[in-house]
């Protein structure tokens, strides 16, 4: 069974310091979101893609990204919510409407601002999802992590057990759907779908990813992404 990809891209990107939402900023002359969608478009293990954007952006996104780049696997645009988990919840509702709610259907959730994921890793990720029900991409933490409360260090956990979560994060539909139904509204927003799934009592596996799979959050990230793309293009030339 092929996977379905939800691409949350409904954030404002305030840390970029621009009036343009970060998903529409250009990377080598192409919007970030277009780069991200292209990762999965026409991939043999992907059946459909659902970008999730701010409700007010749907007309713009349809015209400037989907129509402009003629993506083949995008099923439709979804209006995002006020928080990331609200956007994913809207995506799940769309999957039910479109008949992609088979219990073991692999659902991938990938940040719209991660345009450098190596899709050569997708087969291994989907294999783990099939076997375990839930798996995410992550990389071991390199820096020493400090837990800080009110400006004071209260703990220095060992790096041996710390990983930096990335996306895609993938789950069987039934697991993801149950996790979102169990999530209590008073728990506050979550920026990580795996946390909701784990809180619902499911084991989540981790697959080693790559450092190149950065999330574009600041202007410096955009420069790094451009340099990485230049390097990959030179190697493939």
SULSUL-V351286 format. One record per residue. RES is the residue in one letter. PHI is phi in whole degrees, -180 to 180 (NA if undefined). BURIAL is I if it has 9 or more other ideal C-beta (glycine too) atoms within 8 Angstrom, else O. D_FIRST is the distance of its C-alpha to the first C-alpha in Angstrom with 1 decimal. Layout:
# SULSUL-V351286
RES&PHI&BURIAL&D_FIRST / RES&PHI&BURIAL&D_FIRST
This chain:
# SULSUL-V351286
X&NA&O&0.0 / X&-75&O&3.8 / X&-88&I&6.7 / X&-116&I&9.7 / X&-112&I&13.1 / X&-97&I&16.2 / X&-121&I&19.4 / X&-66&I&22.4 / X&-147&I&25.5 / X&-107&I&28.0 / X&-78&I&30.5 / X&-90&O&34.0 / X&65&I&34.4 / X&-59&O&38.0 / X&-71&O&38.4 / X&-75&I&38.1 / X&70&O&41.5 / X&-124&O&40.7 / X&-81&O&40.8 / X&-90&O&37.5 / X&-59&I&34.3 / X&-61&I&32.8 / X&-67&I&29.5 / X&-106&I&31.7 / X&-66&I&34.0 / X&-88&O&34.0 / X&-124&I&32.9 / X&53&O&34.4 / X&80&O&34.9 / X&-136&O&31.4 / X&-58&I&30.4 / X&-52&I&28.5 / X&-63&I&25.7 / X&-66&I&25.3 / X&-59&I&25.0 / X&-67&I&22.3 / X&-61&I&20.2 / X&-62&I&20.8 / X&-58&I&19.1 / X&-106&I&15.6 / X&-62&I&16.6 / X&67&O&15.1 / X&-68&I&13.3 / X&-62&O&10.9 / X&-105&O&8.2 / X&-120&I&9.2 / X&-93&O&8.8 / X&-153&I&11.8 / X&-124&I&14.7 / X&-125&I&17.2 / X&-70&I&20.5 / X&-120&I&22.7 / X&-127&I&26.4 / X&-54&I&29.8 / X&-54&O&30.4 / X&-72&O&33.5 / X&-97&I&31.6 / X&-61&I&29.1 / X&-64&O&31.4 / X&-62&O&32.4 / X&-64&I&28.8 / X&-61&I&27.8 / X&-75&I&30.9 / X&-88&I&31.3 / X&-120&I&27.7 / X&-69&I&25.2 / X&-70&O&27.6 / X&-65&O&29.5 / X&-104&I&26.6 / X&53&O&24.6 / X&-67&I&21.2 / X&-93&O&18.6 / X&-100&I&15.5 / X&-73&I&17.5 / X&-78&O&16.9 / X&-171&O&20.1 / X&-85&I&22.4 / X&-116&I&22.8 / X&-76&I&26.2 / X&-79&I&26.5 / X&-106&I&28.6 / X&-72&O&31.7 / X&-123&O&29.8 / X&-58&I&26.6 / X&-66&I&25.1 / X&-67&I&26.2 / X&-65&I&24.3 / X&-65&I&21.0 / X&-60&I&21.9 / X&-64&I&22.4 / X&-64&I&18.9 / X&-62&I&17.4 / X&-63&O&19.6 / X&-66&I&18.4 / X&-63&I&14.7 / X&-64&I&16.1 / X&-60&O&18.2 / X&-94&I&15.5 / X&82&O&13.2 / X&-101&I&10.5 / X&-111&I&11.7 / X&-63&O&9.5 / X&-52&O&11.0 / X&-99&I&8.3 / X&-62&I&6.5 / X&-75&I&7.6 / X&-111&I&10.7 / X&-102&I&12.9 / X&-118&I&16.5 / X&-131&I&18.8 / X&-59&I&22.5 / X&-63&I&23.7 / X&-99&I&26.6 / X&-118&I&24.8 / X&-87&I&24.8 / X&-116&I&25.0 / X&-62&I&21.8 / X&-86&O&21.1 / X&-72&O&17.6 / X&-64&O&18.2 / X&-86&I&17.4 / X&-66&I&13.9 / X&-62&O&12.4 / X&-66&O&14.6 / X&-63&I&13.8 / X&-67&I&10.0 / X&-64&O&11.1 / X&-68&I&13.6 / X&-62&I&11.6 / X&-61&O&9.5 / X&-80&O&13.0 / X&-115&I&15.1 / X&92&I&13.5 / X&-156&I&15.4 / X&-157&I&16.5 / X&-128&I&18.6 / X&-87&I&20.3 / X&-161&I&24.1 / X&-130&I&27.3 / X&-61&I&30.4 / X&-66&I&33.2 / X&-101&O&36.0 / X&-86&O&38.7 / X&-71&O&40.6 / X&-98&I&39.4 / X&-117&O&42.0 / X&-90&I&41.7 / X&-124&O&44.2 / X&-126&O&45.8 / X&52&O&48.4 / X&78&O&48.9 / X&-122&O&49.5 / X&-70&O&47.4 / X&-115&O&46.6 / X&-163&O&44.2 / X&-129&O&43.0 / X&-64&O&39.9 / X&-66&O&39.2 / X&-68&I&36.7 / X&-57&O&35.4 / X&-112&O&33.2 / X&-110&I&32.4 / X&-127&O&29.4 / X&-93&O&28.8 / X&-69&I&25.5 / X&-124&I&23.6 / X&-129&I&20.4 / X&-69&I&17.4 / X&-115&I&17.1 / X&-127&I&13.7 / X&-150&I&13.0 / X&-61&I&10.9 / X&-54&I&11.8 / X&-62&O&14.3 / X&-70&I&16.0 / X&-64&I&16.6 / X&-63&I&17.7 / X&-65&I&20.1 / X&-62&I&21.5 / X&-72&I&22.5 / X&-71&O&24.0 / X&-81&O&26.0 / X&-65&I&27.2 / X&-78&O&30.9 / X&-64&O&32.3 / X&-91&O&35.4 / X&-83&O&33.6 / X&87&O&33.7 / X&-69&O&31.0 / X&-119&I&28.5 / X&-99&O&27.5 / X&-138&O&24.8 / X&-68&I&21.6 / X&-62&I&21.5 / X&-65&O&25.1 / X&-66&I&24.1 / X&-66&I&21.4 / X&-65&I&23.9 / X&-65&I&26.6 / X&-83&I&24.6 / X&99&O&24.8 / X&-98&I&21.4 / X&-78&O&21.6 / X&-117&I&20.2 / X&-82&I&19.9 / X&-123&I&21.3 / X&-114&I&20.3 / X&-63&O&23.3 / X&-100&I&23.1 / X&-130&O&25.8 / X&-65&O&29.0 / X&-65&O&28.3 / X&-81&I&25.6 / X&-81&I&28.4 / X&-100&O&28.4 / X&-77&I&31.0 / X&-124&I&33.4 / X&-125&O&36.9 / X&-56&O&38.7 / X&-64&O&38.8 / X&-62&I&35.0 / X&-65&I&35.0 / X&-66&O&37.6 / X&-64&I&35.7 / X&-62&I&32.4 / X&-64&I&34.5 / X&-65&O&36.1 / X&-64&I&32.8 / X&-62&I&31.4 / X&-59&I&34.8 / X&-65&O&34.5 / X&-66&O&31.1 / X&-68&O&32.2 / X&-64&O&35.4 / X&-69&O&33.6 / X&-87&O&31.3 / X&-73&O&34.2
